[in-house]
């Protein structure tokens, strides 16, 4: 039996396993993002390099998307994800060692290596979709993202419990905690079922990437994913600095980010059902509209409620936009084309996130908080037009997949 006709047993088995793996693997980025800059301030000799560890993590994630997809195709999901978790454990140990030794380069190496594990974690949603029946794909993706909600709780709690574990090396305990979380994920992959072997062999067949990338379905799905995730990362990175710059203390900024992360994953309980009822294009468009509204709330005032309200709307908008874009992408490829198409999509998405991470602080300093929120609006409008175009193409009976065959 091929992946186009997945067994109910495989779907039932893989989805909870991947949800649990997402909860553990997804807890690593909050640890790195929340502490990377603080450790960078401790270890780097140049203040402008303080955020380099976080930027290198995002860059490592972006650069690892295609190699991770190749490993999944060659070794199978179980083996590739096991390797990813092992590298995630190694990354935490190397980062902790860098803190113990006061070695900034070693710490940066650890955060960069963690990017490969993060790339594997990001692909869990596709694996859940690939082993689900076509009518269940949006719900399967949404369920995996619920694991992200648990991760949003686990990651900050690990930081709280372990940040002062070693008085001579602040935050080293948190990165040892990151390594432990990756280690805990390893037994889960023993329960994961690989897609049938004949489908994996067929991954080398199908259309070439350029043919897939030219289809309306891929163009719109990738654009929606890039904009949803890229704008979210850009604003989330700049928001704490903007809040502190407007007179709020770091605790209020951290609380705003916590609410934002909860808003990112909380709607996952219903997003799949909403997509099933209203359609992928409409829910993706709703997410983008909410991202635009978050920008309008941000420029409406500079009170704490404006910052927090904007971040919450941004999180919900990301959830609808990114899950919707992922669901749209599943219609852009045949089973034999899935790994390379998914890898290309994630390379585009997380490459944009890496650029946003490198550039948000500088643009905030040079142009200000209001300007970067106003700049979101034309970008969102452009993707909404693309969604309208795709809807028209589909109504004419020319889906992206059919056009490329």
C-alpha positions as CSV (number, residue, x, y, z in Angstrom):
1,X,0.0,0.0,0.0
2,X,1.4,3.5,-0.9
3,X,1.3,6.7,1.0
4,X,-1.6,7.9,-1.1
5,X,-3.6,5.2,0.7
6,X,-2.3,5.3,4.3
7,X,-3.6,2.8,6.8
8,X,-5.7,4.0,9.6
9,X,-3.3,2.2,12.0
10,X,-0.3,4.1,10.7
11,X,-2.1,7.4,11.1
12,X,-3.3,6.6,14.6
13,X,0.2,5.4,15.7
14,X,2.3,8.2,14.1
15,X,0.3,11.2,15.1
16,X,0.6,10.9,18.9
17,X,4.3,9.9,18.6
18,X,5.0,13.0,16.5
19,X,2.9,15.2,18.8
20,X,5.1,14.1,21.8
21,X,8.3,14.5,19.7
22,X,7.2,18.0,18.8
23,X,6.6,18.9,22.4
24,X,10.1,17.8,23.3
25,X,12.0,19.0,20.2
26,X,10.0,22.2,20.0
27,X,11.1,23.2,23.5
28,X,14.7,23.8,22.4
29,X,14.2,26.9,20.3
30,X,12.5,28.9,23.2
31,X,15.6,28.0,25.3
32,X,18.0,29.2,22.6
33,X,16.0,32.3,21.7
34,X,15.4,33.4,25.3
35,X,18.9,32.9,26.5
36,X,21.1,33.2,23.4
37,X,21.3,36.9,23.6
38,X,22.0,37.0,27.3
39,X,24.7,34.4,27.1
40,X,26.1,36.3,24.1
41,X,26.3,39.5,26.2
42,X,28.3,37.5,28.8
43,X,30.7,35.8,26.4
44,X,31.2,38.2,23.4
45,X,33.7,41.0,23.5
46,X,31.7,43.1,21.1
47,X,28.1,44.1,22.2
48,X,26.9,44.0,18.6
49,X,27.6,40.3,18.5
50,X,25.3,39.4,21.5
51,X,22.5,38.2,19.3
52,X,24.8,36.2,17.0
53,X,24.0,32.8,18.7
54,X,20.3,33.2,18.0
55,X,20.9,34.3,14.4
56,X,23.3,31.3,13.8
57,X,20.6,29.0,15.2
58,X,18.1,30.3,12.6
59,X,20.7,30.1,9.9
60,X,21.6,26.6,10.8
61,X,17.9,25.7,10.7
62,X,17.5,27.2,7.2
63,X,20.7,25.5,5.8
64,X,19.6,22.2,7.3
65,X,16.2,21.9,5.7
66,X,17.4,20.4,2.4
67,X,20.0,18.0,4.0
68,X,17.4,16.9,6.5
69,X,15.0,16.2,3.7
70,X,17.6,14.2,1.8
71,X,18.4,12.1,4.9
72,X,14.7,11.4,5.4
73,X,14.4,10.2,1.8
74,X,17.5,8.0,2.0
75,X,17.4,6.7,5.6
76,X,13.7,6.9,6.4
77,X,11.9,9.1,8.9
78,X,12.8,7.0,12.0
79,X,16.6,7.0,11.3
80,X,16.8,10.6,10.2
81,X,14.8,11.9,13.2
82,X,16.9,9.8,15.6
83,X,20.1,11.3,14.1
84,X,18.5,14.8,14.5
85,X,17.7,14.2,18.2
86,X,21.3,12.9,18.8
87,X,22.7,16.1,17.2
88,X,20.2,18.1,19.3
89,X,21.6,16.5,22.4
90,X,25.2,17.2,21.2
91,X,24.3,20.8,20.5
92,X,23.1,21.4,24.0
93,X,26.2,19.8,25.5
94,X,28.5,21.9,23.2
95,X,26.7,25.1,24.1
96,X,26.9,24.3,27.8
97,X,30.6,23.6,27.5
98,X,31.1,26.9,25.7
99,X,29.5,28.6,28.8
100,X,31.6,26.7,31.2
101,X,34.8,27.6,29.3
102,X,33.7,31.2,28.6
103,X,34.2,30.4,24.9
104,X,31.8,32.4,22.7
105,X,32.8,30.6,19.5
106,X,32.1,27.2,21.0
107,X,28.7,28.4,22.4
108,X,27.8,29.7,18.9
109,X,28.8,26.3,17.4
110,X,26.3,24.6,19.8
111,X,23.4,26.9,18.8
112,X,24.2,26.5,15.1
113,X,24.3,22.7,15.3
114,X,20.9,22.8,17.1
115,X,19.5,24.2,13.8
116,X,19.7,20.7,12.3
117,X,17.6,19.2,15.0
118,X,15.1,22.1,14.6
119,X,14.9,21.4,10.9
120,X,13.9,17.8,11.7
121,X,11.3,19.0,14.2
122,X,9.8,21.4,11.6
123,X,9.3,18.4,9.3
124,X,7.2,16.4,11.8
125,X,4.1,18.2,10.5
126,X,4.7,16.9,7.0
127,X,5.3,13.4,8.2
128,X,1.9,13.5,10.1
129,X,0.3,14.8,6.9
130,X,1.9,12.2,4.7
131,X,0.7,9.2,6.8
132,X,-2.9,10.6,7.2
133,X,-5.8,10.1,4.8
134,X,-6.2,13.1,2.5
135,X,-9.3,14.3,4.3
136,X,-7.5,14.2,7.6
137,X,-4.3,16.0,6.6
138,X,-5.2,19.5,7.9
139,X,-6.3,18.0,11.2
140,X,-3.1,15.9,11.5
141,X,-0.9,19.0,10.9
142,X,-2.9,20.9,13.5
143,X,-2.5,18.1,16.1
144,X,1.3,18.2,15.6
145,X,1.2,21.9,16.3
146,X,-0.6,21.2,19.5
147,X,2.7,19.6,20.6
148,X,4.2,23.1,20.0
149,X,1.9,24.5,22.6
150,X,3.3,22.0,25.1
151,X,6.8,22.9,24.0
152,X,6.0,26.6,24.6
153,X,5.4,25.7,28.2
154,X,8.2,23.2,28.7
155,X,11.0,25.4,27.2
156,X,10.5,28.4,29.5
157,X,10.0,26.1,32.5
158,X,13.3,24.4,31.8
159,X,15.0,27.8,31.7
160,X,13.4,28.8,35.1
161,X,14.3,25.5,36.8
162,X,17.9,25.2,35.5
163,X,19.3,28.7,34.8
164,X,21.0,29.0,38.2
165,X,22.0,25.4,38.5
166,X,25.7,26.4,38.2
167,X,26.5,29.7,40.0
168,X,29.9,29.9,38.2
169,X,28.3,29.4,34.8
170,X,24.9,31.1,34.5
171,X,22.5,29.4,32.1
172,X,24.7,26.4,31.4
173,X,22.2,24.3,33.2
174,X,19.5,25.3,30.8
175,X,21.5,24.1,27.8
176,X,22.1,20.8,29.6
177,X,18.4,20.7,29.9
178,X,18.1,21.3,26.2
179,X,20.3,18.2,25.7
180,X,18.2,16.2,28.1
181,X,15.0,17.0,26.2
182,X,16.5,15.8,22.9
183,X,17.7,12.6,24.7
184,X,14.1,12.0,26.0
185,X,12.8,12.2,22.4
186,X,14.9,9.2,21.2
187,X,12.7,6.4,22.5
188,X,9.7,8.0,20.7
189,X,11.2,7.3,17.3
190,X,11.3,3.6,18.1
191,X,7.5,3.7,17.9
192,X,7.4,5.7,14.7
193,X,6.4,3.8,11.6
194,X,8.2,4.7,8.3
195,X,6.2,5.2,5.2
196,X,6.1,2.0,3.0
197,X,9.4,1.2,1.4
198,X,8.2,1.3,-2.2
199,X,7.0,4.9,-1.7
200,X,10.4,5.9,-0.3
201,X,12.2,4.4,-3.3
202,X,9.9,6.4,-5.6
203,X,11.0,9.6,-4.0
204,X,13.7,9.9,-6.7
205,X,11.0,10.0,-9.4
206,X,8.4,12.6,-10.3
207,X,8.8,16.1,-11.6
208,X,11.9,18.2,-11.1
209,X,11.9,20.9,-8.5
210,X,11.7,23.7,-11.0
211,X,8.6,22.3,-12.5
212,X,7.0,21.9,-9.1
213,X,8.1,25.4,-8.0
214,X,6.4,27.0,-11.0
215,X,2.9,25.7,-10.2
216,X,0.4,28.1,-8.7
217,X,-0.2,25.8,-5.7
218,X,3.5,25.8,-4.7
219,X,4.0,29.5,-5.4
220,X,1.1,30.6,-3.2
221,X,1.7,28.0,-0.5
222,X,5.3,28.9,-0.2
223,X,4.6,32.7,-0.3
224,X,2.0,32.4,2.4
225,X,4.4,30.3,4.6
226,X,7.3,32.7,4.0
227,X,5.3,35.7,4.9
228,X,3.4,34.2,7.9
229,X,6.6,32.9,9.5
230,X,8.9,35.6,8.3
231,X,6.8,38.5,9.6
232,X,6.1,36.7,12.9
233,X,9.8,36.1,13.5
234,X,10.7,39.6,12.5
235,X,8.2,41.3,14.8
236,X,8.8,38.8,17.7
237,X,12.5,39.5,17.6
238,X,12.1,43.2,17.6
239,X,9.2,43.5,20.1
240,X,11.2,42.9,23.4
241,X,13.8,45.5,22.4
242,X,11.0,47.9,21.4
243,X,9.2,47.4,24.7
244,X,12.3,48.0,26.8
245,X,13.0,51.0,24.6
246,X,9.6,52.5,25.4
247,X,10.2,52.2,29.2
248,X,8.8,48.8,30.0
249,X,11.0,46.4,32.0
250,X,12.4,43.1,30.8
251,X,9.8,41.0,32.8
252,X,6.9,42.7,31.0
253,X,8.6,42.1,27.7
254,X,9.2,38.4,28.5
255,X,5.5,38.0,29.6
256,X,4.4,39.5,26.3
257,X,6.5,37.0,24.4
258,X,5.1,34.2,26.5
259,X,1.5,35.2,25.7
260,X,2.6,35.5,22.0
261,X,4.0,31.9,22.0
262,X,0.8,30.6,23.6
263,X,-1.3,32.4,21.0
264,X,0.9,30.8,18.3
265,X,0.0,27.3,19.3
266,X,-3.2,27.5,21.3
267,X,-5.5,27.8,18.3
268,X,-4.2,24.5,17.0
269,X,-7.0,22.7,18.8
270,X,-9.4,24.1,16.3
271,X,-7.4,25.2,13.2
272,X,-7.7,21.8,11.5
273,X,-11.5,21.8,11.9
274,X,-11.7,25.4,10.7
275,X,-9.7,24.4,7.6
276,X,-11.9,21.4,7.0
277,X,-15.0,23.6,7.2
278,X,-14.0,26.8,5.5
279,X,-11.1,25.7,3.3
280,X,-7.4,26.1,3.2
281,X,-7.3,29.4,1.3
282,X,-9.8,31.2,3.5
283,X,-8.1,30.2,6.8
284,X,-4.7,31.1,5.4
285,X,-6.1,34.5,4.3
286,X,-7.7,35.0,7.8
287,X,-4.3,34.4,9.4
288,X,-2.6,37.0,7.2
289,X,-5.4,39.5,7.9
290,X,-4.8,39.0,11.6
291,X,-1.1,39.6,11.2
292,X,-1.9,42.9,9.4
293,X,-4.3,43.8,12.2
294,X,-1.6,43.1,14.8
295,X,0.5,45.7,13.0
296,X,-2.3,48.2,13.1
297,X,-2.7,47.6,16.9
298,X,1.0,48.1,17.4
299,X,1.0,51.5,15.7
300,X,-2.2,52.6,17.4
301,X,-0.4,53.3,20.7
302,X,2.6,52.5,22.8
303,X,0.9,51.3,26.0
304,X,1.6,47.9,27.4
305,X,-1.8,46.7,26.1
306,X,-0.9,47.7,22.6
307,X,2.3,45.7,22.7
308,X,0.7,42.6,24.2
309,X,-2.4,42.8,22.1
310,X,-0.3,43.1,19.0
311,X,1.8,40.1,19.9
312,X,-1.3,37.9,20.7
313,X,-2.9,38.8,17.4
314,X,0.4,38.1,15.7
315,X,0.6,34.6,17.3
316,X,-3.0,33.7,16.3
317,X,-2.4,35.0,12.8
318,X,0.8,33.0,12.4
319,X,-1.1,29.8,13.5
320,X,-3.8,30.2,10.9
321,X,-1.5,31.4,8.2
322,X,1.3,28.9,8.7
323,X,-0.9,25.8,9.2
324,X,-3.1,26.9,6.3
325,X,0.0,27.3,4.1
326,X,1.3,23.9,5.1
327,X,-2.0,22.3,4.2
328,X,-2.0,24.2,0.9
329,X,1.5,22.8,0.1
330,X,0.3,19.2,0.5
331,X,-1.7,19.7,-2.7
332,X,1.3,20.8,-4.6
333,X,3.1,17.5,-5.0
334,X,2.6,13.8,-5.6
335,X,3.9,11.2,-3.1
336,X,7.1,10.7,-5.1
337,X,7.8,14.4,-4.9
338,X,7.1,15.1,-1.3
339,X,10.5,15.2,0.4
340,X,12.2,17.5,-2.1
341,X,9.2,19.8,-2.3
342,X,8.8,20.0,1.5
343,X,12.6,20.7,1.8
344,X,12.5,23.5,-0.7
345,X,9.5,25.1,1.0
346,X,11.1,24.9,4.4
347,X,14.4,26.3,3.0
348,X,12.5,29.3,1.7
349,X,10.6,29.8,4.9
350,X,13.4,29.4,7.4
351,X,15.9,31.2,5.2
352,X,13.6,34.2,5.4
353,X,13.4,33.7,9.2
354,X,17.2,33.7,9.4
355,X,17.3,37.0,7.4
356,X,14.6,38.4,9.6
357,X,16.6,37.5,12.7
358,X,19.7,39.2,11.4
359,X,17.9,42.3,10.2
360,X,15.2,43.1,12.7
361,X,17.4,44.7,15.4
362,X,19.1,47.0,12.8
363,X,15.9,48.1,11.2
364,X,14.3,48.8,14.6
365,X,17.2,51.0,15.5
366,X,17.3,52.8,12.3
367,X,13.6,53.2,11.5
368,X,11.6,52.6,14.7
369,X,8.8,50.3,15.9
370,X,6.0,51.9,14.0
371,X,7.8,51.8,10.7
372,X,8.4,48.1,10.8
373,X,4.8,47.5,11.6
374,X,3.6,49.7,8.7
375,X,5.9,47.8,6.4
376,X,4.1,44.6,7.1
377,X,0.9,45.8,5.4
378,X,1.9,45.8,1.7
379,X,3.6,42.5,2.1
380,X,0.5,40.9,3.6
381,X,-1.7,42.5,0.9
382,X,0.5,41.0,-1.9
383,X,0.0,37.5,-0.5
384,X,-3.7,38.0,-0.1
385,X,-3.8,38.8,-3.8
386,X,-1.9,35.6,-4.5
387,X,-4.5,33.6,-2.5
388,X,-7.3,35.2,-4.5
389,X,-5.4,34.3,-7.7
390,X,-5.1,30.7,-6.6
391,X,-8.8,30.5,-5.7
392,X,-9.6,31.7,-9.2
393,X,-7.2,29.1,-10.8
394,X,-8.8,26.3,-8.7
395,X,-12.3,27.4,-9.6
396,X,-11.3,27.1,-13.3
397,X,-10.3,23.5,-12.6
398,X,-6.5,24.0,-12.9
399,X,-4.9,23.0,-9.6
400,X,-1.1,23.5,-9.2
401,X,-0.5,19.7,-9.2
402,X,-2.6,19.1,-12.4
403,X,-0.9,22.0,-14.2
404,X,2.5,20.4,-13.7
405,X,1.6,17.0,-14.9
